[in-house]
């Protein structure tokens, strides 16, 4: 009677192989808490994504400071200089971007702090293609963090808070 789910900041496409290795085939929380997916099929069970208008605003800010980003459910990495923010049509599960320096990330953070309805986390991140560490920022809907993701997951699988145990490697 014990269910195990993974809760990760990574996008499903980057976490899928770990789910397979671990034998996880039920619902899991990905995108920093923005999306709950079936680990085996990738079917989205619940989502709390950033609305397209807000995503456009975020991308416009990031273009000033960051070089590459992913912001759609495919987690395709894009060179920000090539993105027309106005052409974006879909809500974003999360926005992840890298920069050359932590100072650039901090500058972007100052502007992003003015955007309503989001939250963001900064630090060293791993480039999704090259796996090289870079200063990075991950942006989600204001209610799309691991806490809210676990709360939504509990409702989906029908388990009470007192019957839930979370183990992690960080403050959250």
DRENPA-3360 file (N, C-alpha, C; in nm, 2 decimals, always signed):
BEGIN
1 = XXXXXXXX = +0.07/-0.12/+0.00/+0.00/+0.00/+0.00/+0.08/+0.13/+0.00 ~ +0.21/+0.13/-0.03/+0.29/+0.25/-0.04/+0.30/+0.30/-0.18 ~ +0.27/+0.42/-0.21/+0.28/+0.48/-0.34/+0.40/+0.57/-0.34 ~ +0.48/+0.57/-0.44/+0.60/+0.66/-0.45/+0.58/+0.75/-0.58 ~ +0.59/+0.88/-0.56/+0.59/+0.97/-0.66/+0.71/+1.06/-0.66 ~ +0.76/+1.10/-0.77/+0.88/+1.19/-0.78/+0.82/+1.34/-0.79 ~ +0.89/+1.43/-0.72/+0.86/+1.57/-0.73/+0.99/+1.64/-0.77 ~ +0.99/+1.70/-0.89/+1.11/+1.76/-0.94/+1.09/+1.89/-1.01;
9 = XXXXXXXX = +1.20/+1.97/-1.01/+1.20/+2.09/-1.08/+1.21/+2.07/-1.23 ~ +1.26/+1.96/-1.27/+1.28/+1.93/-1.41/+1.15/+1.91/-1.49 ~ +1.17/+1.94/-1.62/+1.06/+1.91/-1.71/+1.04/+1.76/-1.73 ~ +0.92/+1.72/-1.77/+0.89/+1.57/-1.79/+1.00/+1.51/-1.88 ~ +1.02/+1.58/-1.99/+1.11/+1.52/-2.09/+1.25/+1.49/-2.04 ~ +1.29/+1.57/-1.94/+1.42/+1.55/-1.88/+1.42/+1.45/-1.76 ~ +1.30/+1.43/-1.70/+1.29/+1.34/-1.59/+1.25/+1.20/-1.63 ~ +1.19/+1.19/-1.75/+1.13/+1.06/-1.79/+1.23/+0.94/-1.78;
17 = XXXXXXXX = +1.35/+0.95/-1.82/+1.44/+0.84/-1.81/+1.47/+0.80/-1.66 ~ +1.47/+0.90/-1.57/+1.48/+0.87/-1.43/+1.36/+0.79/-1.38 ~ +1.24/+0.83/-1.42/+1.12/+0.76/-1.38/+1.13/+0.62/-1.42 ~ +1.18/+0.59/-1.55/+1.19/+0.46/-1.60/+1.29/+0.37/-1.52 ~ +1.40/+0.43/-1.49/+1.51/+0.36/-1.41/+1.45/+0.32/-1.27 ~ +1.38/+0.42/-1.21/+1.33/+0.39/-1.08/+1.20/+0.31/-1.08 ~ +1.15/+0.28/-1.19/+1.02/+0.20/-1.20/+0.90/+0.28/-1.15 ~ +0.90/+0.41/-1.17/+0.79/+0.50/-1.13/+0.70/+0.50/-1.25;
25 = XXXXXXXX = +0.57/+0.46/-1.22/+0.48/+0.47/-1.34/+0.35/+0.54/-1.30 ~ +0.34/+0.60/-1.19/+0.22/+0.67/-1.15/+0.23/+0.82/-1.17 ~ +0.15/+0.90/-1.10/+0.15/+1.04/-1.12/+0.28/+1.10/-1.05 ~ +0.34/+1.20/-1.11/+0.46/+1.27/-1.06/+0.44/+1.42/-1.08 ~ +0.51/+1.50/-1.00/+0.51/+1.64/-1.01/+0.64/+1.68/-1.09 ~ +0.62/+1.76/-1.19/+0.74/+1.81/-1.27/+0.73/+1.96/-1.29 ~ +0.82/+2.02/-1.36/+0.82/+2.16/-1.39/+0.82/+2.25/-1.27 ~ +0.89/+2.20/-1.16/+0.89/+2.28/-1.04/+0.76/+2.28/-0.96;
33 = XXXXXXXX = +0.67/+2.20/-1.00/+0.54/+2.20/-0.93/+0.43/+2.24/-1.02 ~ +0.46/+2.28/-1.14/+0.36/+2.33/-1.24/+0.27/+2.23/-1.30 ~ +0.32/+2.11/-1.31/+0.25/+2.00/-1.39/+0.26/+1.87/-1.31 ~ +0.14/+1.80/-1.32/+0.14/+1.66/-1.27/+0.12/+1.58/-1.39 ~ +0.20/+1.48/-1.41/+0.20/+1.39/-1.52/+0.19/+1.25/-1.48 ~ +0.14/+1.16/-1.57/+0.15/+1.02/-1.55/+0.30/+0.99/-1.59 ~ +0.38/+0.93/-1.50/+0.52/+0.91/-1.53/+0.54/+0.82/-1.65 ~ +0.46/+0.72/-1.67/+0.47/+0.63/-1.78/+0.43/+0.68/-1.92;
41 = XXXXXXXX = +0.32/+0.75/-1.92/+0.26/+0.80/-2.05/+0.29/+0.94/-2.08 ~ +0.32/+1.02/-1.98/+0.34/+1.17/-2.00/+0.21/+1.24/-2.01 ~ +0.10/+1.18/-1.99/-0.03/+1.24/-1.99/-0.03/+1.35/-1.88 ~ -0.08/+1.47/-1.91/-0.09/+1.57/-1.81/-0.22/+1.55/-1.73 ~ -0.20/+1.54/-1.60/-0.32/+1.52/-1.51/-0.37/+1.65/-1.45 ~ -0.28/+1.74/-1.43/-0.31/+1.87/-1.37/-0.20/+1.97/-1.41 ~ -0.24/+2.10/-1.42/-0.14/+2.20/-1.45/-0.17/+2.33/-1.39 ~ -0.07/+2.40/-1.36/-0.08/+2.54/-1.31/+0.02/+2.62/-1.38;
49 = XXXXXXXX = -0.01/+2.66/-1.51/+0.09/+2.71/-1.60/+0.09/+2.87/-1.60 ~ +0.19/+2.93/-1.66/+0.20/+3.07/-1.67/+0.12/+3.11/-1.80 ~ +0.03/+3.20/-1.79/-0.05/+3.24/-1.90/+0.04/+3.30/-2.01 ~ -0.01/+3.29/-2.14/+0.07/+3.33/-2.25/+0.11/+3.48/-2.24 ~ +0.02/+3.57/-2.20/+0.06/+3.71/-2.19/+0.17/+3.73/-2.10 ~ +0.17/+3.66/-1.98/+0.27/+3.67/-1.88/+0.40/+3.61/-1.94 ~ +0.39/+3.50/-2.01/+0.51/+3.44/-2.07/+0.58/+3.54/-2.17 ~ +0.50/+3.61/-2.25/+0.55/+3.71/-2.34/+0.63/+3.81/-2.26;
57 = XXXXXXXX = +0.58/+3.86/-2.15/+0.64/+3.96/-2.07/+0.77/+3.91/-2.01 ~ +0.77/+3.78/-1.97/+0.89/+3.72/-1.91/+1.00/+3.71/-2.02 ~ +0.96/+3.66/-2.13/+1.06/+3.64/-2.24/+1.12/+3.77/-2.28 ~ +1.04/+3.88/-2.29/+1.09/+4.01/-2.32/+1.20/+4.06/-2.22 ~ +1.18/+4.03/-2.10/+1.28/+4.06/-1.99/+1.40/+3.98/-2.01 ~ +1.38/+3.85/-2.02/+1.50/+3.76/-2.03/+1.59/+3.78/-2.15 ~ +1.53/+3.83/-2.26/+1.61/+3.86/-2.38/+1.72/+3.96/-2.35 ~ +1.70/+4.05/-2.25/+1.80/+4.15/-2.22/+1.92/+4.09/-2.15;
65 = XXXXXXXX = +1.91/+3.98/-2.08/+2.01/+3.93/-1.99/+2.05/+3.78/-2.01 ~ +1.97/+3.70/-2.07/+2.00/+3.56/-2.08/+2.01/+3.52/-2.23 ~ +2.08/+3.41/-2.25/+2.11/+3.37/-2.39/+2.01/+3.26/-2.44 ~ +1.98/+3.16/-2.36/+1.89/+3.05/-2.40/+1.78/+3.03/-2.30 ~ +1.67/+2.97/-2.35/+1.56/+2.94/-2.26/+1.47/+2.83/-2.32 ~ +1.40/+2.76/-2.23/+1.29/+2.68/-2.27/+1.17/+2.72/-2.19 ~ +1.05/+2.71/-2.26/+0.93/+2.77/-2.20/+0.81/+2.70/-2.25 ~ +0.82/+2.59/-2.32/+0.70/+2.52/-2.36/+0.70/+2.37/-2.32;
73 = XXXXXXXX = +0.59/+2.30/-2.34/+0.58/+2.17/-2.28/+0.68/+2.07/-2.35 ~ +0.74/+2.10/-2.46/+0.84/+2.02/-2.52/+0.98/+2.04/-2.47 ~ +1.00/+2.15/-2.39/+1.13/+2.18/-2.33/+1.24/+2.20/-2.44 ~ +1.20/+2.25/-2.55/+1.30/+2.27/-2.66/+1.37/+2.40/-2.62 ~ +1.50/+2.39/-2.63/+1.59/+2.51/-2.59/+1.59/+2.61/-2.71 ~ +1.57/+2.73/-2.68/+1.56/+2.84/-2.78/+1.67/+2.94/-2.75 ~ +1.73/+3.00/-2.86/+1.81/+3.12/-2.84/+1.72/+3.23/-2.83 ~ +1.73/+3.31/-2.72/+1.63/+3.41/-2.69/+1.63/+3.52/-2.79;
81 = XXXXXXXX = +1.74/+3.55/-2.85/+1.75/+3.66/-2.95/+1.66/+3.62/-3.07 ~ +1.63/+3.50/-3.10/+1.56/+3.46/-3.21/+1.41/+3.45/-3.18 ~ +1.36/+3.47/-3.06/+1.22/+3.46/-3.02/+1.15/+3.59/-3.04 ~ +1.03/+3.58/-3.11/+0.94/+3.69/-3.12/+0.84/+3.67/-3.01 ~ +0.84/+3.74/-2.90/+0.76/+3.72/-2.79/+0.61/+3.73/-2.83 ~ +0.58/+3.82/-2.92/+0.44/+3.84/-2.96/+0.38/+3.72/-3.04 ~ +0.47/+3.63/-3.09/+0.43/+3.51/-3.16/+0.39/+3.40/-3.08 ~ +0.42/+3.40/-2.95/+0.39/+3.29/-2.86/+0.24/+3.28/-2.84;
89 = XXXXXXXX = +0.20/+3.15/-2.85/+0.05/+3.13/-2.85/+0.00/+3.04/-2.73 ~ +0.10/+2.98/-2.66/+0.06/+2.88/-2.55/+0.10/+2.92/-2.42 ~ +0.03/+2.88/-2.31/+0.07/+2.90/-2.18/+0.20/+2.82/-2.16 ~ +0.28/+2.85/-2.06/+0.41/+2.79/-2.03/+0.41/+2.71/-1.90 ~ +0.45/+2.59/-1.90/+0.46/+2.52/-1.77/+0.56/+2.59/-1.67 ~ +0.67/+2.63/-1.73/+0.77/+2.70/-1.66/+0.86/+2.77/-1.76 ~ +0.94/+2.86/-1.72/+1.04/+2.92/-1.80/+1.17/+2.90/-1.74 ~ +1.27/+2.84/-1.81/+1.40/+2.82/-1.76/+1.49/+2.89/-1.85;
97 = XXXXXXXX = +1.59/+2.97/-1.80/+1.68/+3.04/-1.88/+1.82/+3.04/-1.82 ~ +1.92/+3.05/-1.90/+2.06/+3.05/-1.86/+2.12/+3.18/-1.91 ~ +2.23/+3.22/-1.83/+2.30/+3.35/-1.87/+2.45/+3.32/-1.85 ~ +2.53/+3.41/-1.89/+2.68/+3.39/-1.87/+2.72/+3.42/-1.73 ~ +2.65/+3.51/-1.66/+2.70/+3.54/-1.52/+2.58/+3.55/-1.43 ~ +2.61/+3.53/-1.30/+2.51/+3.54/-1.20/+2.46/+3.69/-1.19 ~ +2.54/+3.78/-1.22/+2.50/+3.92/-1.22/+2.38/+3.94/-1.32 ~ +2.39/+3.88/-1.44/+2.29/+3.89/-1.54/+2.16/+3.83/-1.49;
105 = XXXXXXXX = +2.17/+3.72/-1.42/+2.05/+3.66/-1.36/+1.99/+3.75/-1.25 ~ +2.07/+3.81/-1.17/+2.02/+3.90/-1.07/+1.95/+4.02/-1.13 ~ +2.01/+4.08/-1.24/+1.94/+4.19/-1.31/+1.81/+4.15/-1.37 ~ +1.80/+4.03/-1.43/+1.67/+3.98/-1.48/+1.57/+3.96/-1.36 ~ +1.62/+3.92/-1.25/+1.54/+3.90/-1.13/+1.47/+4.02/-1.08 ~ +1.55/+4.13/-1.09/+1.50/+4.26/-1.04/+1.38/+4.30/-1.13 ~ +1.39/+4.28/-1.26/+1.27/+4.32/-1.35/+1.16/+4.22/-1.33 ~ +1.19/+4.09/-1.32/+1.09/+3.99/-1.30/+1.01/+4.00/-1.17;
113 = XXXXXXXX = +1.07/+4.06/-1.07/+1.00/+4.09/-0.95/+0.88/+4.18/-0.96 ~ +0.87/+4.25/-1.07/+0.76/+4.34/-1.10/+0.65/+4.27/-1.18 ~ +0.67/+4.15/-1.22/+0.57/+4.07/-1.30/+0.47/+4.00/-1.20 ~ +0.34/+4.03/-1.22/+0.24/+3.97/-1.13/+0.22/+3.83/-1.16 ~ +0.19/+3.75/-1.06/+0.15/+3.61/-1.08/+0.26/+3.50/-1.10 ~ +0.38/+3.54/-1.08/+0.49/+3.44/-1.10/+0.58/+3.44/-0.97 ~ +0.66/+3.34/-0.97/+0.77/+3.33/-0.87/+0.89/+3.27/-0.94 ~ +1.01/+3.29/-0.89/+1.13/+3.25/-0.96/+1.23/+3.20/-0.86;
121 = XXXXXXXX = +1.32/+3.12/-0.91/+1.43/+3.07/-0.83/+1.56/+3.08/-0.91 ~ +1.67/+3.13/-0.85/+1.79/+3.15/-0.92/+1.90/+3.06/-0.86 ~ +2.00/+3.04/-0.94/+2.12/+2.96/-0.89/+2.19/+2.90/-1.01 ~ +2.27/+2.80/-0.98/+2.34/+2.73/-1.09/+2.25/+2.62/-1.15 ~ +2.23/+2.63/-1.28/+2.15/+2.53/-1.34/+2.23/+2.45/-1.44 ~ +2.17/+2.34/-1.49/+2.24/+2.26/-1.59/+2.17/+2.28/-1.73 ~ +2.25/+2.31/-1.82/+2.20/+2.33/-1.96/+2.14/+2.20/-2.00 ~ +2.01/+2.20/-2.05/+1.94/+2.08/-2.08/+2.00/+1.99/-2.20;
129 = XXXXXXXX = +2.09/+2.05/-2.28/+2.15/+1.98/-2.39/+2.29/+1.95/-2.36 ~ +2.37/+2.04/-2.32/+2.51/+2.02/-2.30/+2.55/+1.97/-2.16 ~ +2.45/+1.99/-2.07/+2.47/+1.95/-1.93/+2.58/+2.02/-1.86 ~ +2.62/+2.14/-1.91/+2.72/+2.23/-1.85/+2.65/+2.32/-1.75 ~ +2.71/+2.34/-1.64/+2.65/+2.43/-1.53/+2.66/+2.58/-1.57 ~ +2.55/+2.65/-1.56/+2.54/+2.79/-1.59/+2.46/+2.86/-1.49 ~ +2.48/+2.99/-1.47/+2.38/+3.07/-1.39/+2.25/+3.06/-1.45 ~ +2.14/+3.04/-1.37/+2.01/+3.01/-1.43/+1.90/+3.07/-1.35;
137 = XXXXXXXX = +1.78/+3.07/-1.41/+1.66/+3.11/-1.34/+1.55/+3.02/-1.39 ~ +1.46/+2.98/-1.29/+1.34/+2.91/-1.33/+1.22/+2.99/-1.28 ~ +1.13/+3.01/-1.37/+1.01/+3.09/-1.34/+0.89/+3.00/-1.35 ~ +0.80/+3.01/-1.25/+0.67/+2.94/-1.26/+0.56/+3.03/-1.22 ~ +0.44/+2.98/-1.24/+0.32/+3.04/-1.19/+0.33/+3.06/-1.04 ~ +0.27/+3.16/-0.98/+0.29/+3.19/-0.83/+0.24/+3.07/-0.75 ~ +0.16/+2.99/-0.80/+0.11/+2.87/-0.72/+0.16/+2.74/-0.78 ~ +0.27/+2.75/-0.85/+0.33/+2.63/-0.91/+0.47/+2.60/-0.85;
145 = XXXXXXXX = +0.47/+2.56/-0.72/+0.59/+2.52/-0.66/+0.57/+2.37/-0.61 ~ +0.67/+2.32/-0.55/+0.67/+2.18/-0.51/+0.56/+2.16/-0.40 ~ +0.54/+2.25/-0.31/+0.44/+2.24/-0.21/+0.30/+2.23/-0.28 ~ +0.27/+2.33/-0.36/+0.14/+2.32/-0.43/+0.12/+2.20/-0.52 ~ +0.23/+2.16/-0.58/+0.23/+2.04/-0.67/+0.20/+1.92/-0.59 ~ +0.26/+1.90/-0.47/+0.23/+1.79/-0.39/+0.08/+1.79/-0.34 ~ +0.03/+1.91/-0.30/-0.11/+1.92/-0.26/-0.20/+1.88/-0.37 ~ -0.17/+1.92/-0.49/-0.26/+1.88/-0.61/-0.25/+1.73/-0.63;
153 = XXXXXXXX = -0.12/+1.68/-0.62/-0.10/+1.53/-0.64/-0.18/+1.45/-0.53 ~ -0.18/+1.50/-0.41/-0.25/+1.43/-0.30/-0.40/+1.42/-0.33 ~ -0.45/+1.53/-0.39/-0.60/+1.53/-0.43/-0.62/+1.43/-0.54 ~ -0.53/+1.42/-0.64/-0.55/+1.33/-0.75/-0.55/+1.19/-0.71 ~ -0.46/+1.15/-0.62/-0.45/+1.01/-0.58/-0.53/+0.98/-0.45 ~ -0.59/+1.08/-0.39/-0.68/+1.06/-0.28/-0.61/+1.02/-0.15 ~ -0.50/+1.09/-0.12/-0.43/+1.05/+0.01/-0.43/+1.18/+0.10 ~ -0.44/+1.15/+0.23/-0.45/+1.27/+0.32/-0.30/+1.31/+0.35;
161 = XXXXXXXX = -0.30/+1.43/+0.40/-0.17/+1.49/+0.44/-0.10/+1.41/+0.55 ~ -0.17/+1.35/+0.64/-0.11/+1.27/+0.75/-0.05/+1.14/+0.70 ~ -0.10/+1.10/+0.58/-0.04/+0.98/+0.52/+0.06/+1.01/+0.41 ~ +0.12/+1.13/+0.42/+0.21/+1.17/+0.32/+0.35/+1.19/+0.38 ~ +0.45/+1.14/+0.32/+0.59/+1.16/+0.36/+0.67/+1.22/+0.24 ~ +0.74/+1.33/+0.27/+0.83/+1.39/+0.16/+0.97/+1.38/+0.21 ~ +1.06/+1.34/+0.12/+1.20/+1.33/+0.14/+1.27/+1.41/+0.03 ~ +1.36/+1.50/+0.06/+1.43/+1.58/-0.04/+1.57/+1.61/-0.01;
169 = XXXX = +1.63/+1.68/-0.10/+1.77/+1.72/-0.08/+1.79/+1.87/-0.06 ~ +1.68/+1.94/-0.04/+1.70/+2.09/-0.03/+1.60/+2.14/+0.07 ~ +1.60/+2.27/+0.09/+1.51/+2.34/+0.18/+1.36/+2.31/+0.16 ~ +1.32/+2.30/+0.03/+1.18/+2.28/+0.01/+1.13/+2.14/+0.03;
% end
